[in-house]
Structure formats: C-alpha cells, structure tokens
C-alpha cells in the first residue's frame, strides 16, 4: 500500500510541476524573497540583505519536492544595485541548482516614486535520474534513454516601482526555455521549461501607533497553465512580531508568523494546507522556513 501511495505521489508531483507547467516552486514568503523572481529589487533596500529560505512539501514522502534558496543584494553607489540568487530544487527524480546574478538601476521619478529596472543573468544545472522512472512505475519515451545532465544559461528582466506606502513589481526571471522532463498519461518525455511572468503588488496600511497591515498579492502566469494568484495579509505589531495568512486561489491556505529577533535579524515560519488532493493517505501540506538579515 505504501509503495502504491508513493507511485501515485510521484506521478502527481511530476504532473503538478510539469503538465500544469508550474515548474518553479511557490514561496509563501514571496514578499520577502523578491530577488528570486525580480532582479530589479536588488539594491532597493538601504543596506545589504541576506535571505535564506527552505520549503518542504508532502512531509514523510521520500523524494517529495524540496527547495532551498539563498538571496543577497546590496546597493552600489547611489543608483546601482547588485545581487545573487541561488535556488536548489529537488522533485523526485529531478534535481536542479539555479544561480543568478542581478543588476538593477535606480531612477528617481519624483519625491514619492522610485523606479528600479533590473537584469538577471543565470545558469541552471539540471539532472534527472531517468532510470528511477521504472522504479516508480512511470514509463518513459525512448528519447530519454540517452538523457544527460546539462547546464543551461538564461536571462531575465524586471521592473520595481516603489512608494513609501506601496509597491508594484513586474518580472520574467527566465526568458529562455531549455529542455527538461515532463509527464503525461503516466509516461515521461523530453519537453521544455516554461516562461514564468510575475506581477506583484503590496500596500501597507497604518492601523494604529504600533500596528500595520501589510497586504500583498502575487499573480503568476506560466505558458499553457492556469493563472496562479496569492493574496496575503500580515499584521505587523511594532516591527517586533508579525503574523498573517495567505490564500492561493483554489490551491492552498497558509498561516505564517515572523519574529524580529534583534535589529536587522528576522525569522519566520509558514504552514500551508492544500485545499484538495487526489492522494488522501499522505501529508499533502507544506512547511516553509525563512530567515532575513539586513545590514
């Protein structure tokens, strides 16, 4: 029975990440990990930022999706920002490590608005253990017999408009579409990465002397996939403790909290519950850890 559940989970995992074309992982703390999807964010903070993230899905299932991220950015001079984005993503038989270098340029529009324009140059090391498909009961196309690990370059662009109370972000972090595996009708075959387009916005409402509401949303468009929409509300109690909730339309509901351990050091945790799943005998929820250091 456990083997059957594992096989179903793997088939579903490949389907979720490929057939629906949602190939890049979701992050509940997307507002605090903007470097990952928008190079224009690099250097927009007054000082240097280091952000670490860990996301684990389907706890207890061997080979279930996991991702780790490390982001760093800092301003250089008055108008230039630089950053580095690293993402390691494992999904059953797939493993990839993506490294991006971010460059942004600051344009002061007026007293209230600042526009940042960004470029991301990246490379992705992608591997897939195609022999493991047989173990998991997934067939494979003949073209995968000589599938080799590969490293592919890429490029992305982004824009980030900031006001004292709100922001708008538009980006496409990977414009090129290198080869990767996909699954359809129980068989794996060679296909292409899908372009991801992200539109994000946020507004901070002042509710009291020591209480703010940080509202944000993220709209994600992927070729040949339904739109994905996250809506998030976080209550900030005097910049020491935050808690909130996030809703991904028709997919998941999340709860989160963050602590400001000390000046410039923040940690957070999010628990995401899937709204529905075709597999009822496994933990279909996700855990996410977050750490941010500002200097």
C-alpha positions as CSV (number, residue, x, y, z in Angstrom):
1,X,0.0,0.0,0.0
2,X,2.8,2.4,0.9
3,X,4.5,1.7,-2.5
4,X,1.3,2.4,-4.3
5,X,0.9,5.7,-2.5
6,X,4.5,6.6,-3.3
7,X,4.0,5.9,-7.0
8,X,0.8,8.0,-7.1
9,X,2.6,10.8,-5.3
10,X,5.4,10.8,-7.8
11,X,3.0,10.8,-10.7
12,X,1.1,13.6,-9.2
13,X,4.3,15.5,-8.4
14,X,5.5,15.3,-11.9
15,X,2.1,16.4,-13.1
16,X,1.9,19.3,-10.8
17,X,5.3,20.6,-11.6
18,X,5.2,19.9,-15.4
19,X,1.9,19.0,-17.0
20,X,0.4,22.1,-15.5
21,X,3.6,23.9,-16.3
22,X,4.1,25.3,-12.8
23,X,7.7,24.3,-12.8
24,X,9.2,26.9,-10.4
25,X,8.4,26.4,-6.7
26,X,5.9,28.6,-4.8
27,X,7.1,30.6,-1.8
28,X,4.6,31.8,0.9
29,X,7.2,34.5,1.9
30,X,7.3,35.8,-1.6
31,X,7.2,39.4,-0.5
32,X,10.4,38.9,1.4
33,X,12.1,36.9,-1.3
34,X,11.7,39.2,-4.3
35,X,15.2,38.8,-5.6
36,X,14.3,35.3,-6.6
37,X,11.8,36.5,-9.2
38,X,12.7,40.1,-9.9
39,X,16.3,41.3,-10.4
40,X,15.1,45.0,-10.1
41,X,14.7,44.5,-6.4
42,X,18.5,44.1,-5.9
43,X,19.8,47.2,-4.1
44,X,16.4,48.8,-3.4
45,X,16.9,48.4,0.3
46,X,19.1,51.0,2.0
47,X,21.7,48.4,3.0
48,X,22.7,44.8,2.3
49,X,20.2,42.0,2.7
50,X,20.7,38.2,3.1
51,X,17.7,36.0,2.9
52,X,17.6,32.2,3.3
53,X,14.5,30.0,2.6
54,X,13.6,26.4,3.0
55,X,10.4,24.8,1.7
56,X,9.3,21.2,2.2
57,X,6.2,19.6,0.6
58,X,4.5,16.3,1.4
59,X,6.4,15.6,4.6
60,X,7.1,11.9,5.1
61,X,7.2,11.0,1.4
62,X,10.6,10.1,0.2
63,X,11.7,12.2,-2.7
64,X,8.9,14.7,-2.3
65,X,9.5,18.3,-3.5
66,X,12.0,20.4,-1.5
67,X,13.7,23.7,-2.3
68,X,16.3,25.8,-0.7
69,X,17.1,29.4,-1.6
70,X,19.8,32.0,-0.7
71,X,19.5,35.6,-1.8
72,X,21.9,38.5,-1.3
73,X,21.6,42.1,-2.6
74,X,23.1,45.5,-1.8
75,X,23.3,49.0,-3.3
76,X,26.5,50.1,-5.0
77,X,26.7,53.8,-5.2
78,X,23.6,55.9,-5.5
79,X,21.9,54.3,-8.5
80,X,23.2,50.8,-8.9
81,X,22.2,47.6,-7.1
82,X,23.8,44.1,-7.3
83,X,22.6,40.8,-6.1
84,X,22.9,37.0,-6.2
85,X,20.1,34.5,-6.3
86,X,20.6,30.7,-5.6
87,X,17.8,28.1,-5.8
88,X,18.2,24.4,-5.3
89,X,15.1,22.4,-6.2
90,X,14.5,18.7,-5.8
91,X,11.4,16.9,-7.1
92,X,11.5,13.1,-7.0
93,X,13.9,12.2,-9.9
94,X,14.7,15.8,-10.8
95,X,17.4,17.9,-9.2
96,X,18.4,21.4,-10.3
97,X,20.5,24.2,-9.0
98,X,19.9,27.7,-10.4
99,X,22.3,30.6,-9.8
100,X,21.5,34.2,-10.9
101,X,23.4,37.5,-10.8
102,X,21.2,40.5,-10.5
103,X,21.9,44.1,-11.7
104,X,19.5,47.0,-11.1
105,X,19.4,50.7,-11.9
106,X,17.6,53.2,-9.9
107,X,15.5,56.0,-11.5
108,X,14.2,58.7,-9.1
109,X,10.9,59.8,-10.8
110,X,9.9,62.4,-8.2
111,X,9.7,62.9,-4.4
112,X,7.3,60.0,-3.9
113,X,8.2,57.4,-6.6
114,X,11.3,55.5,-7.4
115,X,11.6,53.0,-10.3
116,X,14.2,50.2,-10.4
117,X,15.0,48.4,-13.7
118,X,16.8,45.0,-13.5
119,X,18.6,42.3,-15.5
120,X,19.3,38.8,-14.3
121,X,22.0,36.6,-15.9
122,X,21.7,33.0,-14.7
123,X,22.7,29.4,-15.2
124,X,20.9,26.2,-14.3
125,X,22.4,22.8,-13.6
126,X,19.7,20.2,-14.3
127,X,19.7,16.5,-13.8
128,X,17.1,13.7,-13.9
129,X,17.6,10.1,-12.9
130,X,15.6,8.6,-15.7
131,X,16.4,5.1,-14.6
132,X,14.3,5.8,-11.5
133,X,11.2,6.2,-13.5
134,X,10.9,2.4,-13.8
135,X,11.2,2.1,-10.0
136,X,8.3,4.5,-9.6
137,X,6.1,2.9,-12.2
138,X,6.3,5.7,-14.7
139,X,7.1,4.9,-18.3
140,X,9.5,6.8,-20.5
141,X,9.9,7.9,-24.1
142,X,12.7,6.3,-26.0
143,X,14.4,9.7,-26.4
144,X,15.2,9.7,-22.6
145,X,17.5,6.7,-22.8
146,X,20.5,9.0,-23.5
147,X,19.3,11.9,-21.4
148,X,22.4,13.7,-20.0
149,X,22.7,16.1,-17.2
150,X,23.0,19.6,-18.6
151,X,23.9,23.2,-17.7
152,X,22.0,26.0,-19.5
153,X,22.4,29.8,-19.4
154,X,19.4,32.1,-19.1
155,X,18.5,35.8,-18.8
156,X,15.6,37.6,-17.1
157,X,14.3,41.2,-16.7
158,X,12.2,43.1,-14.2
159,X,10.8,46.4,-13.0
160,X,10.1,47.5,-9.5
161,X,8.1,50.7,-8.7
162,X,8.3,51.8,-5.0
163,X,6.3,54.4,-3.0
164,X,6.5,55.0,0.7
165,X,3.3,53.0,1.3
166,X,3.1,50.6,-1.7
167,X,5.0,48.9,-4.5
168,X,4.4,47.2,-7.8
169,X,6.7,44.6,-9.3
170,X,6.7,43.0,-12.9
171,X,9.2,40.4,-13.9
172,X,10.2,37.5,-16.1
173,X,13.3,35.9,-14.4
174,X,13.9,33.3,-17.1
175,X,13.2,34.1,-20.7
176,X,14.8,31.1,-22.3
177,X,13.2,27.6,-22.4
178,X,15.8,24.8,-22.0
179,X,15.0,21.1,-22.1
180,X,13.5,19.3,-19.1
181,X,11.3,16.3,-18.3
182,X,7.5,16.3,-18.4
183,X,4.9,13.7,-17.6
184,X,1.6,12.9,-19.4
185,X,-0.7,9.9,-19.1
186,X,1.8,8.0,-17.0
187,X,4.8,8.5,-19.3
188,X,7.8,10.8,-19.0
189,X,9.2,12.6,-22.1
190,X,11.5,15.4,-23.0
191,X,9.9,18.8,-23.1
192,X,10.8,22.5,-22.4
193,X,10.9,24.8,-19.5
194,X,8.0,27.3,-19.4
195,X,8.4,31.0,-19.2
196,X,7.1,32.5,-15.9
197,X,5.7,36.0,-15.6
198,X,5.2,37.6,-12.2
199,X,3.0,40.6,-11.3
200,X,3.2,41.6,-7.6
201,X,1.9,44.4,-5.6
202,X,1.6,45.5,-1.9
203,X,0.2,48.2,0.3
204,X,1.0,49.0,3.9
205,X,-2.0,50.3,6.0
206,X,-1.3,52.1,9.3
207,X,-4.0,50.8,11.7
208,X,-2.5,52.3,14.9
209,X,0.6,53.5,16.6
210,X,2.1,50.1,16.8
211,X,0.0,48.2,14.3
212,X,0.3,48.0,10.5
213,X,-1.3,45.7,7.9
214,X,0.9,44.6,5.1
215,X,-1.4,43.5,2.2
216,X,0.2,42.0,-0.9
217,X,-0.7,39.8,-3.9
218,X,1.2,37.8,-6.5
219,X,-0.2,36.9,-9.9
220,X,1.8,34.2,-11.7
221,X,1.4,33.4,-15.4
222,X,3.0,30.3,-16.9
223,X,2.7,29.2,-20.6
224,X,0.0,26.6,-21.0
225,X,-1.1,26.8,-17.3
226,X,-3.9,28.3,-15.4
227,X,-3.2,31.6,-13.6
228,X,-2.0,31.4,-10.0
229,X,-3.0,34.1,-7.6
230,X,-1.7,34.6,-4.0
231,X,-3.4,37.0,-1.6
232,X,-1.6,37.7,1.7
233,X,-2.3,39.8,4.7
234,X,0.3,40.3,7.5
235,X,-0.3,42.2,10.8
236,X,2.9,44.0,12.0
237,X,2.9,44.7,15.7
238,X,5.5,47.4,16.2
239,X,8.0,45.7,13.9
240,X,8.8,43.0,16.5
241,X,6.2,40.4,15.8
242,X,4.2,39.6,12.7
243,X,1.5,37.1,11.8
244,X,-0.8,36.6,8.9
245,X,-2.4,34.4,6.4
246,X,-2.2,33.7,2.7
247,X,-4.6,32.2,0.2
248,X,-3.6,30.7,-3.2
249,X,-6.8,30.7,-5.3
250,X,-8.3,27.2,-5.4
251,X,-4.9,25.6,-4.3
252,X,-3.9,26.3,-0.7
253,X,-4.3,28.2,2.5
254,X,-1.4,29.3,4.7
255,X,-0.7,30.7,8.1
256,X,2.6,32.4,9.0
257,X,4.4,34.3,11.7
258,X,7.7,36.2,11.9
259,X,9.9,37.3,14.8
260,X,12.3,40.2,14.8
261,X,14.9,38.5,16.9
262,X,17.1,41.6,17.0
263,X,17.7,44.7,15.0
264,X,18.1,43.5,11.4
265,X,17.6,39.8,12.1
266,X,14.2,38.2,11.3
267,X,13.0,34.6,11.2
268,X,9.7,33.2,10.1
269,X,7.7,30.0,9.6
270,X,4.7,29.2,7.3
271,X,2.4,26.2,7.2
272,X,0.5,25.6,4.0
273,X,-2.5,23.3,3.8
274,X,-3.6,22.1,0.3
275,X,-7.3,22.6,-0.3
276,X,-7.7,19.4,-2.2
277,X,-5.6,16.4,-3.3
278,X,-6.2,13.2,-5.2
279,X,-4.0,11.4,-2.6
280,X,-5.6,11.3,0.8
281,X,-3.2,8.9,2.6
282,X,-0.2,11.2,2.7
283,X,0.7,14.5,4.3
284,X,-0.2,16.9,1.4
285,X,0.8,20.1,3.3
286,X,4.0,22.2,3.1
287,X,6.3,23.8,5.7
288,X,8.4,26.8,5.0
289,X,11.2,28.4,7.0
290,X,12.5,31.9,6.4
291,X,15.5,34.0,7.7
292,X,16.4,37.5,6.8
293,X,19.4,39.6,7.8
294,X,19.7,43.3,7.0
295,X,22.9,45.3,7.4
